[in-house]
Amino acid sequence: MRYQRLVHTIARRAGLDEAIAADVFQEVFARLLRHLDTLREPQRLQAWIVTTAKREALHQRARARREIALDEPPADRDDDATLAPQLVDPGPLPDELLDELQQLERLQRGVERLDERCRALIGALYRDDAPPAYEVIAVRLAMPVGSIGPTRARCLDRLRRLLLAG
């Protein structure tokens, strides 16, 4: 599903665990199905999903604060020690984070629209924190080392045009 990772990331960045993030995902898409016929601007679907996911994540986070679960006392403490509630960080979810997530989703969609060669090259060059040497990429993609730089430039130019076109 196209927006699954986006919704999941919004929920996880709000401090929710995997199970509650899955609940957020389910609720967002249940709402989408209920309101699909009322969406007036289909091109703004992603913005609607992000806003709905943010609101549901905040709702779930507030609910988690009301339903405090107590952990077992640490082994090195007395049995009569007071148990501290485990709360999710109550700080706000920054709008900058949502903007970044939207940009990453947009970039991912742009890369998916590139041809296979460009997708493979961009994936090899930019997926990891420390990309492999050109020699390794050349062997992996069966292309001359000297063509990696120019091919990369053409692929990035295509990606830039796709992103600008929307």
Secondary structure, 3 states (H helix, E strand, C coil): CCCHHHHHHHHHHCCCCHHHHHHHHHHHHHHHHHHHHHCCCHHHHHHHHHHHHHHHHHHHHHHHHHCCCECCCCCCCCCCCCCCECCCCCCCCCHHHHHHHHHHHHHHHHHHCCCHHHHHHHHHHHCCCCCCCHHHHHHHHCCCHHHHHHHHHHHHHHHHHHHHHC
